[in-house]
């Protein structure tokens, strides 16, 4: 009964804060993290229940990556203009996070983790903002959507590299990459080979389609775990889920189950953000530290500027318009679920004692995600106004530069 009480506290608190964030037209991700922070620090949730809540949250991450894989399109990868946009976004924003991490004294691995978290925008917030604010008709909308797709690709690569570094030595990176690639090829071939067999199962009106989905997800995740043990490396199950989703996207009858997948994903992902917040019991002294505040402010300002710089370059090259590029920068400012996923994957490997400044890094990322998900949502919502104001400022300073 104590366990049911804990679940009631989790769901009711998330419901209340989720409704409040929707009413205020803000992103709900920080609301769920804050709920976890407050309840985790209060001690209302028992330790035994927390383990199960964390396990449910992990399912949310897997379903998120599975859903993204379903929406993933390989066709645009080789298109030069799109490739330029994705590489520019990565080069500018990853460099910002890595250099700042180095400046504030993080180790190379910690700076790499920080850069990964800073680089990746929140697809959920970005795409939702485009839809809710009716921006899909704008010429840059396709570019923004492609940047989210490109970041998904880079996310998979970053997860492989991070898990390899954290699980062993740098020498294990080729082994992990090779093992992950082998498993991805096997998944793609397996689904294609058996598509005629599984397609009719997805058309049934009973519980079999949902059971089949979870059997495939958990089955391949277990295979990844066993391969990792055998090869003494770590293969992330979220990467497996991503490519399993991309493989099943080719099975036409599967599309009718998207609504069910989204419902499960939303439920478990909410629990994931709550459990993420519960993990961190910040010391007020650390948050009030001048060094921490300065590092956080620098991280926020530079990461926002980074998105505007990369957006301006992309806008000039792809659309011939600096103002369009500034809108791209505004739309891609929000950070959220993927920054959290990266940190959680690193923490699950269990060798955090090897990182000398891990507490500073975690505090930075958690606070950063909460602030940038709120501030970024404002930028995404008012991207048109912000880009116009910035252009007015540029034209006053350099009246001939944009003619």
N, C-alpha and C positions, 0 to 999 in steps of 0.2 A: 504493500500500500504506500510505503514511503517513496518507492520508485515512481508510482503513478502521481504522487503529489509533486515530485520534482518535475516530471514531464508537464504537468498542468501549469506549474510556475513558468517553465520555459515557453510553452505555447501561448499562454495568456499575455506574458510580458512582450513577446515578439509581436503578437497581434496588436496590442495597444500601441506600441512604438511604430509598428508598420503603418497602422491607420493614421497616426499622427504625422508621419513623414509624407504619406500620400496627400493628406489634407493640406500640408504646408508646401506641397509640390517639390519635395526634396527626395534625394536618393534614399532608399531604405537600408542599404548596406551598412552605413555607419550606425543607424539606429539599432540594428541587431548586434553589432559588435559592442556598442555601448551597453546594451542590455546584459550581454555576457560579462563585460567588465564589472558592472555594478553588482550583479548577482553573484559572480565568482568571488568578488572581494567580501561580500556580505556573509558568505558561508551558508546561504540558504540551500544550495544544491549540494547533496552528499557526494563524497568522493566516488562511491560505487556507481552512482547514477551518472557522474561526469564521464566515466569511461565509456558507458553505453552511448551517451549523448555525442561524445567525440566520434564514436564508431558510426553513428547515424550521419554525422556531418561529413565523414569521409565518403560515404555513399553519395552525398550531394555533389562533392567535387568530381567524382567519377562520372556521375550523370551529366554534370555540366560539360565536361570534356567530350563525353559521348554525343551530346546534343550539338556541340560545336562541330564535331566531325561530320554529323549529318548534313550540316549547312555548308561544309567546306567544298570549294570548287577548285580543282587542280588546273583548270584551263587557263587561268590568268597569270600563272606563275612565270611563264616565259615571255610574256608581253613586255617589251623594253620599258615603256612608260610606267607601267605598274611596278616593275622591278626597281626602277629608279626611285619611285615614291617610297616603296618599302625600305630600301637600303638607306635612303636619306633619313627617314624617320628613325631607323635603328642607329645609324652612325652618330647623329646629333644627340639623341636622348640617352642612349646607353653611355656615351662618353661623358655626358654631364654627371650622371650618377656615379660613374667609376672615378672620375677625377675628384669629385667632392668627397667621396669615401676615402680616397687616398689623402686628401688635404686634412680631414678631421682625424686621421690617425688609425683608420681601419686597416686590417691586413688585406692582402691581395684577394683572398677568397671572400672576405667580408665585403670588400669594395665591389667585387663581382656580383655578389648577392644583392647588394643595395642597387647597383646599376640595373640589374634585371628587374627588380621591383619598380624602379623609377621609370624604366623605358615603356612598360606595357600599360596601355590605356584599358579602361573598363569597357569591354564590348557591350555589356548589359546596359550601362548608363548611356554610352554613346549612341547606340542604335535606338534605344528607347527615346532619347532626346530628339533624334532625327524624325522619328515617327510622330511623337506627341506634338512637336512644334512645326509639323508639316514642312520639313526641310528636304524631303526626298526629291522634290522637284528641282532643287538647286543643282547646278552643273557639277559642284564639287561633292555631292552626296555619294556618287559611285566611287570616287577616290577615297572618301572616308571609310566606306564599307570595305574597300579593298585593303586599306591599311589595317583594319581590324583582322582581316583574313591573314595578311602577311604576318601580323604579330602572333597569331595562333601558330603559324609554322615555326617562327622563331622561339615561341614559348616551348614547343616540343623539344627543340634542339637544346635550349637553355636547361631544361629539366634533365635531359640526358647528361649534359656536362656537369651540372651541379651535383646530381646524385652520384656520378662517378667520382668527383673530387671528394665529396663528403664520405663516401663509402670506402674509399681506399686511397691509392696514390694516383698521380697523374698518368702513370703507366696503364692504369685500368680503364682510362677513357676510351681507347680504341676497342677494348674488349666489350665494354658496355654498349658502345655505338654499334659494333658488329652484331652483338646479341639482340639489341633492340631492333635493328634493321632486319635481322633474320626473322624475328617474331612478327614484325609488321608484314613482311612478304608472305609469311605463312598464313596470317589472318586474311589478307587480301585474296590469296589463292583459295583458302578454305571456303570463304563466303561465296566467291565466284563459282567454285566447283559445285557447291551444294545449294546454290540459289534456287534451282528448280524444285528442290526438295523442301526448303524452308519457306518459300514464297506462299504456298497454300496455307501453311500454318499461321501466317500473319493475318490471313483473311477470316479466321475463325472468330466467333462472337463470344467465346468463353474465356477462361483464364489462361489458356495455353499460350497465346501471343505474348502476354506479359511475362509469364514464366520462362518462355524461350529467350526473351530479351535479357532478363537477369541471369539466366543460365549461361548465355554467351559472355556477358560482361564479367561475371564472377569466375567463370571457367577459364577465360583467357587471362584474367588477373592472377588466378592461382598458378597458371602455367608460367607467367612472368616471374612470380615469386620462386617457383621451383627452379627455373633456369638461372635466376640470380644466385640461389644457394649452390647449384652445381658448378657455376662458373666463377663463384666468389666475387660477384659484382651486384649492382642494384639496377633493376629494370622497373621504372615507374609504371604503376598500373594506370595512372591518368593518361599516359602516352598510349598505352594499349587501348584504353577506352576511346580516345580520339580517333585512332585509325580504324577501330572496329566500327565506329559510327560512320566514318567515310566509306567503309566497305559496304555497310548495310544500306547506305543512301542509294545505291544502285539497284536495290530490290524494290520494285515499284509498289508492291502491296504493303511495304513497310510504312509508307508515308501516312496511311490512315491512323497509325498509332502515335503520331507526333503529339497530339493533345495529351495523351496519357503520359508520355515521356516528360513533357513540359510540366505537368502537374507534380509528378514525382520529383523532378529536378528542383522545382521551386520550393517544395516542402523541405527536402533534405538539405538544400543549399542554405535555407534560412537557419536551420539547426547548425550547419557548419559555421556560419558567421558568428552565431551565438557561442558555440564551443571555442572558436578562435579567441573571442573576447575573454572567455573564462580563463584562458591559459595565462593571462598577463595580469599580475597584481602589482601595478606600478607603485614605486615608492614616491611619495610626494616630493621628497627632497631631490630625487633625480629629475622630475619634471620641472622643478623650480630652478634647476641648475642653469646658470647663465650660458655655459658652454653648450648644454643640450638645446636650449631655446635658440641660440644663434645658429647651431647646426641645422635645426629643424626649419627655421626661417629661410636659411640659405637653400636648403633642399627644396622647399616649396617654391620659392621665387625662381630659382634656376631651372627647375623642372617645368614650370609654366612657361618661362621664356624659351626653353628648349623646344617645346611643342610649337610655339609661335614661329620660331626660327625655321624649324624643319617644314612647317606648314607654308611659310612664305616662299621657301625655295621650291617646294613642290608646286605651289600655285603658279609661280612664275614659269616653271618649266612645262607643266601639263596644261595649264589654262591661260597662260599669258597674262595673269592678273595677280598683283600683290594682294589686293583686297580679298580675292577668292582664297588665296593661300592663308591669309590671316583667319578667315572663317574656318578653314581646315584645322588650323592650330587651336582655335577656340573649341571646336567640336571634340577634339581628341584630348583635351586637358584632363578629364576625369580619370582617376585611378580607382581601383576597387578589387574585384574578385581575384584577378590573376596575380596581383601583387601578394595577396593573402595566400593563394594557392602555393606560390613559390616558397614563401616562408614556411608554410606547413609541411611541404615535402622535405625541405631541409631539416626541419626539427624532428620529423619522424625517423630519420636515419639514425639519430641517437648518438652523434659524436660532437655535440655542441661544445664540449669542454676543450676541443682543439681550437676553438675560435676565441681569442683573448678578449674581444670587445663585443661579444654576442648580446649582452644585455642592452648595451647602447644601440646596437643595430636593430634589435627587436623593438625597443621602445620607439626608435625613429620611424620604423616602417609602419607600426600600428597607428601611431599618432598621425603620420603622414597620410595614410590611407583614409582615415576618418575625415581629416580636413580636406584633402583633395577630392574626395567623393562628393563633399558638399559644395566646395568652391568650384570644382570642375563642372558640377551639374549646372551651376549658375552661368558659367562661361558657355557651356554647350547650349543652354536655353537662350542666351542673349548674344550668341555668336555674331549675328548680323549687325546688331547695334555696336558691339565692341569693335568689330573690324572697321566699321565706318568711322568711329571715334579715333581709332588708331591711325587711319588713313588721313583724317583731318589734321592730326598732330604731325604726321610725316610731311604732309604738304606744306604746313607752316614752316617746318624746319628746313625742308629741302624742296622748295616749290617747283624746281625743274627736274628733279630726279625721277619723277613718275610719269612724265609726259611721253 
